[in-house]
């Protein structure tokens, strides 16, 4: 199972790195993809530069089971503005895959046409821009859409991704090993 994590300039560091780390610990193949960056190098909201595994435009939705959008500003708005990214996520979701976003990034799920009719959470105040069925929970899972509220929920969000991908026992082992309270 391959999972795509899209990194646009201005992404929130912990919201990108935590899911990559946890999913790889769980045995999944995670591909980081640069969006609108300087080649594969993408700089975060806090000046961390990551060399992505691939360029977003080189990924094929048929090869993936999940798309993940880290939050951060302007990272989230950069994701929402990318037709490459929104089309990719919509195609993965349409074929039965998962869509996930944290913090401000549910705006990219909205732009992809995925969020309509789903309960979701996001960074408080972003729901005014997103609309829909905002719950305010730390992590929300509604059918094949998973959202998180912000940086402090990154580990909970990542563990929920592992559960959703069919490894609940691995998620619990990881939570215990990472000393999650």
Residue pairs with C-beta under 8 A, 6 or more apart in sequence:
1 28
1 29
1 65
1 66
1 165
2 28
2 29
2 30
2 31
2 63
2 64
2 65
3 23
3 28
3 29
3 30
3 31
3 64
3 65
3 66
3 67
3 68
3 161
3 165
4 30
4 31
4 33
4 59
4 64
4 66
4 67
4 68
4 88
4 92
5 16
5 19
5 20
5 30
5 31
5 32
5 33
5 68
5 70
6 33
6 35
6 56
6 67
6 68
6 69
6 70
6 79
6 82
6 85
6 88
7 16
7 32
7 33
7 34
7 35
7 37
7 42
7 50
7 52
7 70
7 75
8 35
8 36
8 37
8 42
8 74
8 75
8 76
8 78
8 79
8 82
8 85
9 35
9 36
9 37
9 42
9 43
9 74
9 75
9 78
10 43
10 44
10 45
10 72
10 73
10 74
10 75
10 76
10 78
11 42
11 44
11 45
11 70
11 71
11 72
11 75
12 44
12 45
12 70
12 71
12 72
12 75
12 102
12 103
12 151
13 44
13 45
13 46
13 48
13 72
14 151
14 154
15 70
15 71
15 72
15 102
15 103
15 105
15 148
15 150
15 151
15 154
15 157
16 32
16 44
16 50
16 70
16 72
17 50
18 154
18 155
18 157
18 158
19 30
19 68
19 70
19 100
19 154
19 157
19 158
19 161
20 30
20 32
21 158
22 155
22 158
22 159
22 161
22 162
22 174
23 30
23 158
23 161
23 162
23 165
24 30
25 174
26 162
26 165
26 167
26 170
26 171
26 174
27 167
27 170
28 162
28 165
31 53
31 54
31 59
31 64
32 50
32 52
32 53
32 54
33 52
33 53
33 54
33 55
33 56
33 58
33 59
34 40
34 41
34 42
34 52
34 54
34 55
34 56
35 42
35 56
35 78
35 79
35 82
35 84
35 85
36 78
36 82
37 43
37 52
39 55
40 51
40 52
40 53
40 54
40 55
41 49
41 50
41 51
41 52
42 49
42 50
42 52
43 49
43 50
44 50
44 72
44 75
45 72
45 73
45 74
45 75
56 82
56 84
56 85
56 88
57 84
59 88
61 88
61 91
61 92
61 95
61 97
62 91
62 95
64 88
64 92
64 97
65 92
65 97
65 98
65 165
66 92
66 97
66 98
66 99
66 100
66 161
66 164
66 165
67 85
67 88
67 89
67 92
67 93
67 97
67 98
67 99
67 100
68 100
68 101
68 161
69 76
69 79
69 85
69 89
69 100
69 101
69 102
69 105
69 106
69 108
69 109
70 101
70 102
70 103
70 105
71 101
71 102
71 103
71 104
71 105
71 122
71 123
71 150
71 151
72 103
72 104
72 105
73 104
75 104
75 105
76 103
76 104
76 105
76 107
76 108
77 104
77 107
79 85
79 86
79 105
79 107
79 108
79 111
80 86
80 107
80 108
80 110
80 111
81 111
82 108
85 108
85 112
86 108
86 111
86 112
86 113
87 112
89 99
89 108
89 109
89 112
89 114
90 112
90 113
90 114
92 98
92 99
93 99
93 112
93 114
93 144
93 145
96 144
97 144
98 144
98 145
98 146
98 161
98 164
98 165
99 109
99 112
99 114
99 144
99 145
99 146
100 145
100 146
100 147
100 157
100 161
101 108
101 109
101 122
101 146
101 147
101 148
102 122
102 147
102 148
102 149
102 150
102 153
102 154
102 157
103 122
103 123
103 126
103 148
103 149
103 150
103 151
104 122
104 123
104 126
105 122
106 115
106 120
106 121
106 122
106 126
106 130
106 147
107 122
107 126
107 129
107 130
109 115
109 120
109 145
109 147
110 116
110 130
110 131
110 132
114 145
115 130
115 132
115 145
116 132
117 132
117 133
118 132
118 133
118 142
118 143
118 145
119 133
119 134
119 135
119 140
119 142
120 130
120 132
120 133
120 134
120 135
120 140
120 142
120 145
120 147
121 134
121 135
121 136
121 137
121 138
121 139
121 140
121 147
121 148
121 149
122 130
122 134
122 147
122 149
122 150
123 149
123 150
124 136
124 149
124 150
127 134
127 136
136 149
137 149
138 148
138 149
138 152
138 153
138 156
139 146
139 147
139 148
139 149
139 153
139 156
139 157
139 160
140 146
140 147
140 148
141 160
141 164
144 164
146 157
146 160
146 161
146 164
147 157
148 154
148 156
148 157
148 160
155 175
155 178
155 180
156 180
159 171
159 174
159 175
159 180
160 171
162 168
162 170
162 171
162 174
163 171
